[in-house]
Amino acid sequence: MAKHQVTEEQLVYARLLDKGMKMGLLLIVITFALYVSGVLAPYTPISELSHYWGMPVHDYLKEAGISAGWSWLGMLGKGDFVNFIGIAFLAGVTVVCYIAILPVFLKKKDKTYFVLALVEVAVLIFAASGILKGGGH
């Protein structure tokens, strides 16, 4: 059986991803506890949730008076929106991992992978920005 050598950039990426995943999970648990405990009142009362369950996203957002995209940042004082912090954090971990391996590629003088990782960072940030307004939002 052939052994595979793990590269420096794989180790950097994996270590950071592991730490980020654990921090994100902790954030999700903490913010969910704030929500279910009632410490932070929800924007949508739990008793009204079943009314919205069967709706398409666009209809739900309109009827609930919620804007799409990054507008949730302005609603972080609400228990049902504070949960987004951990989710957004986890979504951003990949970008941080790619940024962390850029110096490794430079050190190795691996210009191709450096450019590919840099493009990946740019694409992920651009997609997260909401500029394209694609998809279900």
Secondary structure as UniProt FT lines:
FT   HELIX           8..37
FT   HELIX           46..48
FT   HELIX           49..52
FT   TURN            53..54
FT   HELIX           57..64
FT   HELIX           69..75
FT   TURN            76..77
FT   HELIX           79..82
FT   HELIX           84..107
FT   TURN            108..109
FT   HELIX           111..129
FT   TURN            135..136
//
